[in-house]
Amino acid sequence: MSATAATTPHHSHRCWAQIDLAALERNLRLIRASLPAHMRYVAVVKADAYGHGLHHAAARMMHSGADLFAVANVTEAAQLRELGPGWPILVLSPLLPAEDHLLCELDLAATVSTPEEVARFEAVGQRFGRRIKVHLKIDTGMGRLGVWHAQAPALCAQIQRAPHLALAGLYTHFASPDDDPAFTAEQRRNFLDALTRCEGQVGPLRDALFIHADNSAGLGTLPEESRPFNAVRIGLLQFGILPAPHALLTQVRTEPVFSFHTRIGIVKHLPAGTTISYGRSHRLTRDTRVAVLCAGYGDGIPRALSNRGQVLIDGQRCPILGRVTMDQTIVDVSALGEVRSGDEVVLIGTQGGAQIDIGEFSRWADTIPWEILCSITKRVPRLYQSPLGI
Ligand SMILES: *Cc1c(COP(=O)(O)O)cnc(C)c1O
C-alpha cells in the first residue's frame, strides 16, 4: 500500500490530499437509498478509485453496500483482489490476449464486445477447466466498446453456446447523459431493444443478470425510464462530485470526499512593475505581497491555472499570479492579514466559509473533474480520515 499512515496533516506536509472515507460511505448509502430497492450497485473504482486510493476506498465501499466492483484493467483488478477473494470484479476495458489467463487466476469477469474475445475467453476457460464470467457490452451509440446493438443477439447466443463462459451481465454506456437527454433516451431504447432480441435468442435474462447502463450522469433520468435495468454503475457521484454544474441529481446531497492542500513556502513584498514567473506573463500593477506556495504542476495544479486560478488562504480567495511552475505557485496575498511560511492553503475544498469545489477548479483548466482527479500526482500523499484500519 502507498504511504498512507498519517490520517491528519502534519506540519511537514508540503502538499497533500485529504480523503474523507466516512463521507464516501455516507454518499454510497445515500445514492443507494435514492434508488429503487432492487437496483444493484456497481462501484466504479478505476484509476486508483478516481485518485482517492483503491484499497482504502474499496474497503470502505465493501462495508457500505457495493455489490460489484468495476475497474479499468487487470492490474487494477489484481490490486483490488488483494483485499480478498469472493468480491465480484468486472474489468471494463478489453484485455490483451497475454492477460486472458488472469481471468481465471484472479476470478474476474470480463467485458465482451467481439466474437474473437468470446473465442479467446472460451479457450482460456477450457484450459483452466473453469467457467469465465462475462458481461456482454452493447454499443448503443457511444462508438467505443461493445458489440453494435444490431449484432448483439448473435454474440449473446455465441456466449450462451460456449460451455466455459457464464453470461453474468449485459450493459451499455451513454455518450452524453449530462447534456443530451434525447440521444440518451435513444440509447436506452436501443439497449432495451437489443435486450429483448437477446432474450428472443437465448431466453429470459433480466432477473438473473446484471443489466446496467446508468453512470453518475445517467442517474438523473432514473427511475422511470430505466425500470428494466437492475444495476447502476457509479463513479464520480460516490465521491461527492456532480457530473455537471447543472446536474439533475441535486436531491441526492452527496459530500466531497477529496480535498487538496498545500502550504505557504515564503512571503515577500515585490514592487510595482515586477514580472512574475516563467515567461513574464503577469506584471504587478502595484506594490504587492506575494506568497510562494509549496506545490505546482508536479503535484497536479494544472499549468492552465496560470493567471487564472485561485486558492484559499485564511478563508479568502487569492489569485494565482503568472505561470504555475513544477514545484511552486505564486499567489497575491496583499488583501490578507499577516500570513507566513507554513500556513495552510486550500486548492480544492473549504476553508473558513469559503469553498473552491473541483468543478470550479476544473473549469479554470478547461477540463472535467474526472481528469483533475487523475492528475493529482504520486508526490501527493493521500491522508485518510476514518479509515478501517487496513
Ligand atoms: C468510468 C465509467 C463509469 C463511471 O462513470 P461516472 O460518470 O464517473 O459515474 C461507468 N461506466 C463505464 C463503462 C466507465 O468507464
Ligand as a Chemical Component Dictionary entry (heavy atoms), coordinates in Angstrom:
data_LIG
# 
_chem_comp.id                   LIG 
_chem_comp.type                 NON-POLYMER 
_chem_comp.pdbx_formal_charge   0 
_chem_comp.three_letter_code    LIG 
# 
loop_
_chem_comp_atom.comp_id 
_chem_comp_atom.atom_id 
_chem_comp_atom.alt_atom_id 
_chem_comp_atom.type_symbol 
_chem_comp_atom.charge 
_chem_comp_atom.model_Cartn_x 
_chem_comp_atom.model_Cartn_y 
_chem_comp_atom.model_Cartn_z 
_chem_comp_atom.pdbx_ordinal 
LIG C1 C1 C 0 -15.892 5.357 -15.700 1  
LIG C2 C2 C 0 -17.078 4.592 -16.105 2  
LIG C3 C3 C 0 -18.276 4.703 -15.374 3  
LIG C4 C4 C 0 -18.476 5.656 -14.233 4  
LIG O1 O1 O 0 -18.795 6.915 -14.724 5  
LIG P1 P1 P 0 -19.073 8.158 -13.777 6  
LIG O2 O2 O 0 -19.519 9.192 -14.721 7  
LIG O3 O3 O 0 -17.787 8.505 -13.105 8  
LIG O4 O4 O 0 -20.133 7.755 -12.811 9  
LIG C5 C5 C 0 -19.331 3.887 -15.761 10 
LIG N1 N1 N 0 -19.202 3.035 -16.808 11 
LIG C6 C6 C 0 -18.077 2.923 -17.518 12 
LIG C7 C7 C 0 -18.017 1.972 -18.662 13 
LIG C8 C8 C 0 -16.980 3.711 -17.217 14 
LIG O5 O5 O 0 -15.865 3.594 -17.947 15 
# 
loop_
_chem_comp_bond.comp_id 
_chem_comp_bond.atom_id_1 
_chem_comp_bond.atom_id_2 
_chem_comp_bond.value_order 
_chem_comp_bond.pdbx_ordinal 
LIG C1 C2 SING 1  
LIG C2 C3 SING 2  
LIG C2 C8 DOUB 3  
LIG C3 C4 SING 4  
LIG C3 C5 DOUB 5  
LIG C4 O1 SING 6  
LIG O1 P1 SING 7  
LIG P1 O2 DOUB 8  
LIG P1 O3 SING 9  
LIG P1 O4 SING 10 
LIG C5 N1 SING 11 
LIG N1 C6 DOUB 12 
LIG C6 C7 SING 13 
LIG C6 C8 SING 14 
LIG C8 O5 SING 15 
# 
